[in-house]
Amino acid sequence: MRHLLLALLAAALAPALASAQEAAATPAPAAQQEAAPLVEEKATDAMFPTWIQHGKGEKAVKHHLAGLGVRKKTIFRVKVYAFGFYFDAATAAEKLRPMLGRKLKTMMKDRKLDEVLLDDSFGKTIRLVMARTVDAEDMAEAFEDSLKSRIKKATAKLDETKQKAANDALAKFRGYFKDPAKEDQVLEFTWLPGGRLLTTIDGKPAPEIKNEHLCRALFHVYLGDDPISEDGKENILKGLDAALKAGKPASK
C-alpha cells in the first residue's frame, strides 16, 4: 500500500515538474482547476488531497503532497492527528534533488538535508487532520512546548530585538487556539518565502504572521533532527525522492 501511495504521489507531481516554468508563469485560474484527488492515511482513515492551492488567478501556486504521518502521544501511542507535508515542487526541485536519492537512513541523519527542507526559498504546508478532540489549552500548550525551545535555540546568538520579535510571533500563534480542536477538524500551516506563516483552522484563516524563526521552528517539529514522527519524516523523504524522480523541471 505504501508503494502504491508513493506511485500515486509521483504520478500527480510529474506534470508539475515537467512544466515548472510554465506553471509558475501562467497558472490556471482557480475556477478552471480540477479538484485534487484524495489519498487516505490508513492508521486514522483521514483523507488528504494530493495538492493544495494557495492564491488565486495568476498568483495561484500548488503545494503537492510528499508524505503522510501520524502524531502519537503517551506510552499508549494514542493517535492525536494525521499530518501531510506539501511543497512547491516547481520551486523546490532544484535544491532538493541533489540531496535525495540516497539510502533512507543516510538521509534521515543528514542535517544539511534538514536545512534544505527548512529553507525559506520555497513554499511548504503542513496539513493536520485531528484523530480525536483536543481541548484548546492542551492544543496551545503542545505547540508552545514544541516551538519555544526551538525558537530559543535558533535565536540565542541574535540581538534582543530579534529574540523578542520571535517570541511575540509565538505568542500570537498560540492565541489562535482558543477553541477545542475537534475530531476530523483540519488545520493548515503554510510557510511562504519571506517568513510568512499562514494559518487556517477549520477552514477559517487567521491573521498572517511574518517571522522566519517561527516558521522554521514549526516545520522543524516535523522535518528536523528530532521529528515528532520518525515514520512520518521517512514517508516524506521517500515521497520527495519518488516525486522528483518522476519528472524533470524545466531548466531556468
Protein Blocks (a to p, Z undefined) as FASTA:
>chain_A
ZZmmmmmmmmmmmmmmmmmmmmmmmccdfklpccddddddfknopacdfbdcedehjlpc
cdddfbdcdddedjkopafbdcdddddfklmmmmmmmmgoiafklmmmmmklmmmmmpck
bccddddddfbdcdfklmmmmmmmmmmmmmmmmmmmpcfklmmmmmmmmmmmmmmmmbcc
dehiacdddddehiiacddeehiacdddddfklmmmmmmmmmmmbdfblklmmmmmmmmm
mmmmmpccddZZ
